[in-house]
């Protein structure tokens, strides 16, 4: 409590206007930046729903097309922690404008690309430049505005950080269905230009310190790129290539370990480190980052699991998947202002715990999943998922960043956002591994039961054989059809196991809030005075 309240006066002094009123110019500038962050986060998932269309358009192989996502994610995860140093050196205005302009140009070039090699290059540039917008918005929210307004700005950035990945498949499916995959990138151009001009015109939050560039740690950057880039590659590609059995994954794992040692040695000894990790000395920030990491697992994990189930088991198109997934997006949008009001009246640790438990309940309902689960069966779990995500994410942002001294927020913001992205990468790797292993296990178990001694299996096989008479080798075709049913059922059971794993994980995680110090109240007469 003492730490939180002690930081609050410093936070108030960081604002240019000590009054409680938010200047309209600053609010407009901040909202423009928020929209830029929304574009950058949305661009991860907006493409994922239409990879098959891009693959066909560029005549790419299945292994090549995955790099459209992987290159973006690797570049983004390297750039996010770097943004803290660049924000102090270039200032918020210049860094954000460069990020927005570069992201826009790279988007345009992605839309015009004619080969998979060009697409991978421009996607990497797009991810690297666009990533700077994300932590810059978080840092601005907690340094520009008075502490008493955190209950307003906190839900805004929390909503964007969770809503963008959730509605990505919806937006991507709609755009691809209505126009073509090229417009997944072209839609960024006009907003990108408006954001760049708006930021250059309105943002005046801080002043650059170009002298810091004289001490830019190139060795630290190379070590960080090797560490985070290789880690992201291992997590992305490991599950499908049997981890260390694949040469490229094994090499990247060694690069990751060696680079990590060099990186941590450098940031702890350099005069002006590329990333300042001393923010982890603050207990609330450290625990907040751990919760953010774990929330990232659910945020990106379920955004991956639901569409995959709907595509593989239900046979949905990209647009139908998007329409089904939109439920969580609407829920988040409606819940955001409620969370803001609750943060003024209720201990934020209780809100986080409630959010994690609600999220766990939504996952628990999916443990009974069958191949017949459709929109209405997924409705309540998705609503609970949306409520839980907002309840967990927004107060975590405030507890982690809202009580730090202003001069530490820029670096801390990059680290905080990095943990969420790494959580997503780890979550996808673990979920893929669980789905593959449990599906294989259930296939073996079901095949042991589907024998000639099983009356139901024999009747089903005879029915298929009679139905397929006159269409070739009816017995072989019937056997294949029965095998497909067994495989599909095993898949569904694998999804149920993965949801059960998430249920236990988030119920256990809800206990972690006990480690947090009680934060200062965010009301107008709270700890800020």
N, C-alpha and C positions, 0 to 999 in steps of 0.2 A: 504493500500500500504506500509505504513511504517513498519507494523508488518511483512508483507511478506518479504520485503527486509532485515529487520533486522535479520530474521531467516536464510536467505540464506548464509551469511558468515559462520555461525555456521555449516550449512549443508556441506559446502565445507570443513571445517576443519575436519569434521567427516570422510571424505574419507582418506584412507591410502595414496592414490596417489593424490597430489594436482593438477596434470596436467589434462588437458581435455581428454586425451586419456584413454580409458578403457583397463586395462590390460587383455590380452587374457585369462589368468588363471581365473581371477575373472568373466569374462563374461561366460566362460564355466561352472564354478561352479554355477553361477546364473541360467543359462539355465537348468542345471540338477535339481536345486531346483524348477524351474518353472514347469518342467515335473512332479515332485512329487506332486505339488499342483494340477496340471491338473488331475492326477490319483485320488486324494482324492475327488475333487469336482465332477468328472465324475461318481464316484461310487455311488452317490446318485441316479442319473437318469438312469444309465445303468441297474440297477436292476428293476426300476419301470416298464419298458416295458415288463418284463418277470416274473412278480409276479405269474401269473396263472400257468406257467410252474414249478416254484419253489413250488407252493402250491400242484400241482399234485405229484411232486417228493418226497415231504416230508409228504404227506397225511395230510396236515394241513387244518383247517377250514378257512373260509373267514375272521373271526375276528382275528385269530392267524396270518395269513400271513401278515396283515397290520403292524404287529410289526417288520417285517424284515426291513421296512422303518423307523418306529417310533423310534425303539431302536437306530438306527444309528444317526438319527437327534437329539434326546435328548442328547446322549453322545457327539455329535459334538458341540452342542450349549453350553454345559458346558465347554468343553475343549478350545474353541477358545479364550475367554477372559483370561483364565488361562495362555495361552501361553506367554503373555507379561512378567509376573513374571518369568516363567521358562526360557525364552530366556535370561533374564538378569542374572539369577543364573547359568544356565548350558552353556550359550553361544550358538550362532546360530549353530555351527558345531555339537555339541553333541545333542542338542534338536532335530534338523532336522534328524540326523542319527537314534536316538531312535524312532522318529515318523515314519520314513520310514520303519525301520526294523520291528517295531511292527505292522504297517499296513500290511506289506507283509505277516508276519506269520499269522495274523488274517485272511487275504484273503485266504491263503492256507487252514486253518482250516474250513472256510466257505464252500469251495469247497468240502471238504471231509465229511461234516456233514451229519448225517443220521436222524436227528429229528429236529422238529421246535424249540424246547427248546434250543438245541445246536446252531442252526442258529441265534436265537435272541441274545444269549450270545456273540457269536463271532462277530456279526454285531455291537453290542454295543462297544466292545473292538476296533474293526476296526474304528468306527467313532470317538471314544475318542482319539486314538493314531494318526490317520490320520489328525485330525483337527489341530494339532500343525503345520503342514506344511503350511497351508494357510496364517495365519497372519505373519509367519516368512518370507515368500517370500515378502509380501508387505513391511514389515519393512526393509528388506535388500535392496529392490529397492530404498527406499528413504533415506537410510543412507550410503550405500556403494558407490553409483555412484555420480559423480559431478552433480550439479543442471542442468547444460547445457545439460545433457544427459537424463533428465527426459522424453523428447519427444520420446525417443527410448524405455526405460524400461517401461514407463507408459502404452503405448499401448500393450506391451507384456503381462503384468499381467492383464490388463483390458480385453484383448482378451481371455485369459485363463479362467478368472472368469465368463465370459458370454458365451463363446463358449462351455465349458465343460457341463453345464446343458442342453444347447440347442441340442447338438449332442448325448447326452446320450441315448435317445430312439433309434436313428439310430444305434449306436454301439451295444447296448443291443439286439435289434431285429436281427441284422445281426449275432452276435455271437450265440445266442440261436437257430436261424434258421439253421446256418451252422454246429454247433456242439451240445452243450447242455448247460443248465443253469449253470452247474458246471464251465464252462469255463469263465463265467462272473467274477469269482473270480480267477481262475488260471492264467488269462492273466496278473494279477498284479504281479505275482511272479518274473519273470525274470527282468522286468523293476525295480521292487522294490529293488532287490539285487544290480543292477547296480547303482541305485540312492544312496543307502546306502553307497556303496564303494566309489562312486564318491564324495559324500559330505565329508566323512571322509578323503579323500585324498586331496581335492582341497579347501575346504572352510576354510578361515582364516580371516573372517571379523571382529571378535571381540574376547575378552577373557572372560571366565566364571568368575563369582563371587560367589563361592560356599558358602561364608559366609552368603549370603542372605537366604540360606536354613535353617539356624539356627533360623530365624524369620518367618518361614512359618506359615501362618495364617490358621490353620485347621478349626477353627470356621467359618471364612470367606468363606472357600471352601464349607463347608457343607451348609451354608446359600445360597451361590450362586447356588449350585447344586439343592437345593430345589426350589429356585426361578425360575431359567431358565428351569430346567427339568420339573417341574410341569406346567409352562407356555406353554412349547412346547407340552406337553401331552394334555392340555386343547384345544389348537388351532388345534391339529391334530385330536383328537377324538370328540371334541364338536359338530361339524356340523352333524355327523351321529347319535349321541345319544341325540339330543335335548338339548344340553348344560347342564344346572343345573338340568334337570330332571333325569339325570343319576347320580347314587351315586358316582362312581369313578371320574367322571369329577368334581362334586361338591367338593369332598374331596380335589382333586388336586388344585382346584381354591383357597380353603382356605389355603392349604400348600404354594401356590404361594404368596399369600398376606402376610402371616406371615413371610415367608422366605425373601421376598423383604424388609420388614421393618428391619429385623435383618441384612440383607446384606448391605443396604445403611447406617445404623447406624455404622456398622463395618468398611466399607471402608472410612468413614468420620472421624473415631476416631482412627483407628489402626495406630501404628508407621510405619509398613511396610504392607500396605493393599494388599490383594490378587489381586485386580484390582485398578489401579489409575484412578479415574474418573475426575481428575482435568483437563484433556485434553479438556473437554467440556467447559472450560473457554474461549478457543480460538473460536471466532465466526465462522470462516471459517470451523473449524473442526466440530463444533456442527451442523451447517447448512448442511455441507457435509454429515454427518452421517444421517441426516434427509432425504436428497435426496437419499442417498444410501438405506435407509430403504424403501423408496417409489419405487425406481428402482427395488429393490428385489421383490416387489409385482408383477410387470410386468414380470420380468425375470422368476420367478418360476411359476407365475400364468398362463402365456400363454404357458409355457412348459407343464403345466397340462391340460389346456383347449383344445388346438389343438388335442393332442392325444386322449383325452376323446371323443371329437366330432367325430373324424375319426373312433374310435372303436365302439361307441354306435350307431351313426347315419349312417355312411358309411359302417360299418362292416369291416374295414381294419384289416389286420394282423399286428403284431409288426414290421415286416420288412417293410411293405408298409407304415406304419406310420413314421418309421424312414426315409425312402426315401423322403417322403413329407416334413418332418421337416428339412431336410438337407439344404434346401434353405437358411434359416436364418443363419445357420452355415457358409456356403460359403460366404454369404454377410458380416458377421462379419470379416471373415478372410481377405477379400479384402479391407474392409473399414479401418481396424486398422492402416495401414501405412499412410493413408490419414489423419486420426485424429491426428496422431503424427506430421505431417507437419503443419496442421492447428493450432495446439497449439503454434507453434512458431510465427505465424503471426496474429492470431485473439484472441481477449479477450475470455478466456476460459468460462466465464459466458455466452457469446453468443452461444458458441458451445453447452453447456449443455442445454440451453433453446431451441435451434434448435433441439437437439436430443429428448427432451421430446415432442415437438410439432410433429415431424416426427413420433414418437412412437404413439402419440394420433391419427394421421391421419391413420396409419395402423390399429388401433383398430376401428376407425370410419368406415372404409371400410367393416369391419366384422359385423357391426350392421345390415346390410341387408342380413345376412346369410340365406340360404335356405338349405333344405336337399340334394340339388343337388350340393352343393359346393364341388369341387374336386381340384386336384393339381393346375390347371391353375387359378381357382378362388381364391385360397389361395396364389398364387405366389406373387403378388404385396404386399398384406398385410404382408407377411413374409419378403419380401425384406425391406420394410419400418420398420418393427420391428427390423431387424438386424442392419440397419443403425442407427435408433434411439437409440438402446441400447448401441452401441459403442460410439456414440456422447455424450450420457449422462454419461456413466460409467467412461470412461478414464479421462476426465478433472475433474470429481468429485473426483476421487482418488488423483489426483495431488493437487487439491485445499485443500482437507482435510488433507492429510499427508505430502505433499511436502513443506509446509511452517512452519511445527512444528520444534522446536529445536530437535536435534538428540537424546538427552537422553529421550525424551518423545515419540518417534515414536514407540518403541516396544510395550508399553502399549496401545498406541492409535490405533495401527494396529489391535490388538485383538478386541477392542471396535468397530472399523469401520467395520470389517468383521462380527461381531456379528449382527450389525444393518441390514446388507443385508440379513442374514439368518432369522432373526426375521421378517423382512419385507416379506420374502417369506412365512413364517409360517402364519402370519396374513393374507396375500393375499389369500392363499389357503383356509383358514377358511372362509373369507368373500365371496370369489367366490363360494365356495360350498354352503354357505347359500343362496346367490343370485340365483344360479342355481336351488336349491331345491324349494325355495319360489316362484320364478317367474314361474317355470314349473308347480307347483301346481295351481297357479293363472290362467295361460293360459289354463290348462286342464279344469278348471271350466268354463271359458269363452267360450271355444270351444264346450264343452258339451251342454252349453245353446243354442248354435246356431245349433248344429247337432241334430235336432228334426224331427219328422214326418212331420212338416210343412215346412221343408227345402227341396226344390225340388232336389237340387244337392245331398244332403245326402241320400235322398230316392232312387234316381237313382243309386247311388254308391252301396247302400246296396242291392238293387235288382240285380245288376250286379254280385256282389260277391255271392249272394244266387244261382243264375243260374249257375255260374261257379263251385260251390261246390256241385251241385246236385249229389246224388249217393255216396257221401263220408261220410255219417253220417247225423247228424243234421245240415243241410245246413244253416238254419236261424241263429242258435246259433254261428256257425263257422264264418258266414259272419259278425255277430255283433262283435265278438272278433277281426276280421281283421280290421273292421272300427275303433274299439276302439284303436287298436295298431297304426293306422295312426294318430288318434287324439293325442295320447300320444307322438308320435315321433315329430309331428308338434309343440306341446307345448314345447318339449325339445329344439328344434331348436330356437324357439322364446325366450326361457330362455337364450340361448347362446347369442342371439342378444342383450338382455337387459344387460347381463354381460359385453359385449364388449362396449356397450354405456356408462356404468358406468366407465369403464377404460378410455374411451375417455375424459369424463368430468374431471376425476381425473387428468390425465396427462396434459391436457390443463391448468388447474388451477395450477398444480405443477410448470409449466414453469415460473410462476410469482415469485416463491420463490427465483430464482437466483438474484433478486434485493436486497436480504438481504445479499448477499456475498460481501466481500470486494474485490476490484480488485486485483488479484494476480500478482506477479512479472512475467515478461517475462521469457520464458524458453530458449531463444536463447543464443548462446554462449557468447554474450556480455551483457546478461540480468542481473537480479538482483543478480546473484551469485557473482558479482565482485564489 
